[in-house]
Amino acid sequence: MKLEWWILLGVWLLSSGLLFLIPKQKLRLAVTSFVFMQAVTWMFGLIVVEYGLLTYPVRLFAKANRASFTYEFFAYPAVAVIFNVFYPHFSRKVVKFFYYGAYCTALTIPEVLIEKYTDLLEYHHWTWFWTWITLFLTFMISRGFCVWFFRGIVKEMD
């Protein structure tokens, strides 16, 4: 099996493992965050590949779609779940900013390495900076949606 397929398998296993970290009392928040982020990332992922900003030469369901099913539909939504479930709701703004930054950086660094050393991803009119910015924005959108959706239910957002 090629390295790329092993990486995809590892991403699926790691993402699945992350979902087991969710406390039972925050399961509704997790499911809401996961499904919402699937919709957001699937749409943005399709736009990015349709405009030729990047390509995924090795991917699941290659004949059905040019976007990365693994990343857009499972891995990134799983990370967004962890982001929202463990969000430092009552912390200062600077802590929240670094929380966003840490997640964006933790996702951007492996993406850059994957782009450089594998055939899973190729940047065309894209850079790591655009990845970091879009991650930041989509995390903000996800967090805003969860806060809006669960407004008035403080225990769910704590």
BALOBA-1460 file (C-alpha; in Angstrom, 3 decimals):
// residues 158
<rec num="1" residu="m" x="0.000" y="0.000" z="0.000"/>
<rec num="2" residu="k" x="1.291" y="3.470" z="-0.870"/>
<rec num="3" residu="l" x="2.275" y="5.928" z="1.835"/>
<rec num="4" residu="e" x="-0.681" y="8.163" z="0.956"/>
<rec num="5" residu="w" x="-3.211" y="5.428" z="1.713"/>
<rec num="6" residu="w" x="-1.533" y="4.704" z="5.038"/>
<rec num="7" residu="i" x="-1.753" y="8.396" z="5.903"/>
<rec num="8" residu="l" x="-5.461" y="8.453" z="4.999"/>
<rec num="9" residu="l" x="-6.056" y="5.390" z="7.171"/>
<rec num="10" residu="g" x="-4.164" y="7.042" z="10.018"/>
<rec num="11" residu="v" x="-6.209" y="10.221" z="9.673"/>
<rec num="12" residu="w" x="-9.447" y="8.217" z="9.824"/>
<rec num="13" residu="l" x="-8.271" y="6.327" z="12.923"/>
<rec num="14" residu="l" x="-6.985" y="9.463" z="14.670"/>
<rec num="15" residu="s" x="-10.147" y="11.421" z="13.874"/>
<rec num="16" residu="s" x="-12.321" y="8.563" z="15.117"/>
<rec num="17" residu="g" x="-10.242" y="8.394" z="18.281"/>
<rec num="18" residu="l" x="-10.729" y="12.102" z="18.912"/>
<rec num="19" residu="l" x="-14.474" y="11.590" z="18.992"/>
<rec num="20" residu="f" x="-14.095" y="9.230" z="21.962"/>
<rec num="21" residu="l" x="-12.762" y="12.163" z="24.026"/>
<rec num="22" residu="i" x="-16.178" y="13.824" z="24.086"/>
<rec num="23" residu="p" x="-17.796" y="13.941" z="27.522"/>
<rec num="24" residu="k" x="-21.274" y="12.405" z="27.529"/>
<rec num="25" residu="q" x="-22.903" y="15.633" z="28.734"/>
<rec num="26" residu="k" x="-21.576" y="17.466" z="25.656"/>
<rec num="27" residu="l" x="-22.690" y="14.949" z="23.067"/>
<rec num="28" residu="r" x="-25.403" y="17.240" z="21.634"/>
<rec num="29" residu="l" x="-22.878" y="20.034" z="21.192"/>
<rec num="30" residu="a" x="-20.495" y="17.582" z="19.518"/>
<rec num="31" residu="v" x="-23.059" y="16.250" z="17.046"/>
<rec num="32" residu="t" x="-24.287" y="19.738" z="16.192"/>
<rec num="33" residu="s" x="-20.736" y="20.985" z="15.666"/>
<rec num="34" residu="f" x="-19.801" y="17.951" z="13.550"/>
<rec num="35" residu="v" x="-22.766" y="18.160" z="11.196"/>
<rec num="36" residu="f" x="-22.558" y="21.935" z="10.841"/>
<rec num="37" residu="m" x="-18.836" y="21.819" z="10.092"/>
<rec num="38" residu="q" x="-19.386" y="19.076" z="7.511"/>
<rec num="39" residu="a" x="-21.677" y="21.409" z="5.603"/>
<rec num="40" residu="v" x="-19.272" y="24.356" z="5.859"/>
<rec num="41" residu="t" x="-16.092" y="22.494" z="4.937"/>
<rec num="42" residu="w" x="-17.724" y="20.467" z="2.191"/>
<rec num="43" residu="m" x="-18.907" y="23.680" z="0.513"/>
<rec num="44" residu="f" x="-15.571" y="25.500" z="0.924"/>
<rec num="45" residu="g" x="-13.633" y="22.402" z="-0.131"/>
<rec num="46" residu="l" x="-15.613" y="22.132" z="-3.336"/>
<rec num="47" residu="i" x="-15.145" y="25.811" z="-4.119"/>
<rec num="48" residu="v" x="-11.374" y="25.618" z="-3.592"/>
<rec num="49" residu="v" x="-10.888" y="22.602" z="-5.873"/>
<rec num="50" residu="e" x="-13.324" y="23.826" z="-8.527"/>
<rec num="51" residu="y" x="-11.384" y="27.073" z="-8.843"/>
<rec num="52" residu="g" x="-8.136" y="25.108" z="-9.124"/>
<rec num="53" residu="l" x="-6.545" y="26.598" z="-6.011"/>
<rec num="54" residu="l" x="-5.449" y="23.163" z="-4.898"/>
<rec num="55" residu="t" x="-5.900" y="19.523" z="-5.898"/>
<rec num="56" residu="y" x="-6.050" y="16.183" z="-4.134"/>
<rec num="57" residu="p" x="-4.344" y="13.677" z="-6.473"/>
<rec num="58" residu="v" x="-4.875" y="10.740" z="-4.075"/>
<rec num="59" residu="r" x="-8.264" y="10.683" z="-2.361"/>
<rec num="60" residu="l" x="-11.231" y="8.542" z="-1.473"/>
<rec num="61" residu="f" x="-14.118" y="8.528" z="-3.965"/>
<rec num="62" residu="a" x="-11.926" y="9.999" z="-6.697"/>
<rec num="63" residu="k" x="-14.519" y="9.400" z="-9.421"/>
<rec num="64" residu="a" x="-17.291" y="11.077" z="-7.484"/>
<rec num="65" residu="n" x="-15.612" y="14.244" z="-6.295"/>
<rec num="66" residu="r" x="-12.353" y="16.212" z="-6.592"/>
<rec num="67" residu="a" x="-12.383" y="17.371" z="-2.956"/>
<rec num="68" residu="s" x="-10.874" y="15.378" z="-0.103"/>
<rec num="69" residu="f" x="-13.686" y="13.395" z="1.486"/>
<rec num="70" residu="t" x="-11.396" y="12.391" z="4.345"/>
<rec num="71" residu="y" x="-10.463" y="15.936" z="5.305"/>
<rec num="72" residu="e" x="-13.580" y="17.912" z="4.434"/>
<rec num="73" residu="f" x="-16.191" y="15.447" z="5.581"/>
<rec num="74" residu="f" x="-14.596" y="13.692" z="8.546"/>
<rec num="75" residu="a" x="-11.200" y="14.821" z="9.854"/>
<rec num="76" residu="y" x="-11.743" y="18.574" z="10.039"/>
<rec num="77" residu="p" x="-15.292" y="18.282" z="11.418"/>
<rec num="78" residu="a" x="-13.929" y="15.897" z="14.096"/>
<rec num="79" residu="v" x="-11.274" y="18.448" z="15.070"/>
<rec num="80" residu="a" x="-13.962" y="21.159" z="15.121"/>
<rec num="81" residu="v" x="-15.932" y="19.022" z="17.567"/>
<rec num="82" residu="i" x="-12.960" y="18.904" z="19.941"/>
<rec num="83" residu="f" x="-12.446" y="22.637" z="19.399"/>
<rec num="84" residu="n" x="-16.047" y="23.438" z="20.389"/>
<rec num="85" residu="v" x="-16.411" y="20.895" z="23.185"/>
<rec num="86" residu="f" x="-13.283" y="22.053" z="25.016"/>
<rec num="87" residu="y" x="-13.542" y="25.748" z="24.096"/>
<rec num="88" residu="p" x="-12.394" y="28.015" z="26.982"/>
<rec num="89" residu="h" x="-15.774" y="29.734" z="27.234"/>
<rec num="90" residu="f" x="-15.071" y="31.803" z="30.348"/>
<rec num="91" residu="s" x="-11.451" y="32.705" z="29.592"/>
<rec num="92" residu="r" x="-10.081" y="36.085" z="28.587"/>
<rec num="93" residu="k" x="-10.078" y="37.117" z="24.916"/>
<rec num="94" residu="v" x="-6.339" y="36.673" z="24.571"/>
<rec num="95" residu="v" x="-6.638" y="33.043" z="25.729"/>
<rec num="96" residu="k" x="-9.451" y="32.480" z="23.234"/>
<rec num="97" residu="f" x="-7.354" y="33.987" z="20.437"/>
<rec num="98" residu="f" x="-4.432" y="31.677" z="21.256"/>
<rec num="99" residu="y" x="-6.864" y="28.753" z="21.418"/>
<rec num="100" residu="y" x="-7.949" y="29.524" z="17.854"/>
<rec num="101" residu="g" x="-4.341" y="30.032" z="16.794"/>
<rec num="102" residu="a" x="-3.173" y="26.769" z="18.322"/>
<rec num="103" residu="y" x="-5.797" y="24.749" z="16.473"/>
<rec num="104" residu="c" x="-5.106" y="26.528" z="13.181"/>
<rec num="105" residu="t" x="-1.373" y="25.999" z="13.524"/>
<rec num="106" residu="a" x="-1.786" y="22.363" z="14.596"/>
<rec num="107" residu="l" x="-3.747" y="21.688" z="11.400"/>
<rec num="108" residu="t" x="-1.651" y="23.848" z="9.059"/>
<rec num="109" residu="i" x="1.761" y="22.345" z="9.867"/>
<rec num="110" residu="p" x="0.797" y="18.766" z="8.934"/>
<rec num="111" residu="e" x="-0.944" y="20.049" z="5.815"/>
<rec num="112" residu="v" x="2.239" y="21.799" z="4.669"/>
<rec num="113" residu="l" x="4.243" y="18.620" z="5.283"/>
<rec num="114" residu="i" x="1.655" y="16.524" z="3.447"/>
<rec num="115" residu="e" x="1.714" y="18.951" z="0.517"/>
<rec num="116" residu="k" x="5.501" y="18.896" z="0.359"/>
<rec num="117" residu="y" x="6.188" y="15.178" z="0.813"/>
<rec num="118" residu="t" x="3.124" y="13.274" z="-0.490"/>
<rec num="119" residu="d" x="0.642" y="13.192" z="-3.350"/>
<rec num="120" residu="l" x="-2.342" y="13.774" z="-1.080"/>
<rec num="121" residu="l" x="-2.397" y="17.520" z="-1.708"/>
<rec num="122" residu="e" x="-0.957" y="19.985" z="-4.207"/>
<rec num="123" residu="y" x="-1.084" y="23.753" z="-3.828"/>
<rec num="124" residu="h" x="-1.567" y="25.678" z="-7.075"/>
<rec num="125" residu="h" x="-2.784" y="29.160" z="-6.191"/>
<rec num="126" residu="w" x="-2.740" y="28.505" z="-2.467"/>
<rec num="127" residu="t" x="-0.286" y="28.800" z="0.431"/>
<rec num="128" residu="w" x="-0.118" y="27.722" z="4.047"/>
<rec num="129" residu="f" x="-1.204" y="31.245" z="4.993"/>
<rec num="130" residu="w" x="-4.565" y="30.822" z="3.216"/>
<rec num="131" residu="t" x="-5.047" y="27.525" z="4.983"/>
<rec num="132" residu="w" x="-4.406" y="29.130" z="8.364"/>
<rec num="133" residu="i" x="-6.787" y="32.029" z="7.645"/>
<rec num="134" residu="t" x="-9.590" y="29.796" z="6.343"/>
<rec num="135" residu="l" x="-9.228" y="27.502" z="9.337"/>
<rec num="136" residu="f" x="-9.466" y="30.495" z="11.666"/>
<rec num="137" residu="l" x="-12.569" y="31.770" z="9.884"/>
<rec num="138" residu="t" x="-14.293" y="28.394" z="9.756"/>
<rec num="139" residu="f" x="-13.576" y="27.814" z="13.443"/>
<rec num="140" residu="m" x="-15.135" y="31.225" z="14.133"/>
<rec num="141" residu="i" x="-18.177" y="30.343" z="12.025"/>
<rec num="142" residu="s" x="-18.515" y="26.991" z="13.781"/>
<rec num="143" residu="r" x="-18.180" y="28.524" z="17.230"/>
<rec num="144" residu="g" x="-20.651" y="31.278" z="16.377"/>
<rec num="145" residu="f" x="-23.175" y="28.748" z="15.124"/>
<rec num="146" residu="c" x="-22.853" y="26.583" z="18.237"/>
<rec num="147" residu="v" x="-23.251" y="29.582" z="20.541"/>
<rec num="148" residu="w" x="-26.304" y="30.708" z="18.567"/>
<rec num="149" residu="f" x="-27.818" y="27.209" z="18.385"/>
<rec num="150" residu="f" x="-27.421" y="26.563" z="22.110"/>
<rec num="151" residu="r" x="-28.221" y="30.081" z="23.311"/>
<rec num="152" residu="g" x="-29.895" y="29.973" z="26.687"/>
<rec num="153" residu="i" x="-28.491" y="26.524" z="27.468"/>
<rec num="154" residu="v" x="-25.433" y="27.561" z="29.463"/>
<rec num="155" residu="k" x="-24.527" y="24.081" z="30.728"/>
<rec num="156" residu="e" x="-24.110" y="22.863" z="27.141"/>
<rec num="157" residu="m" x="-21.543" y="25.548" z="26.320"/>
<rec num="158" residu="d" x="-19.519" y="25.367" z="29.562"/>
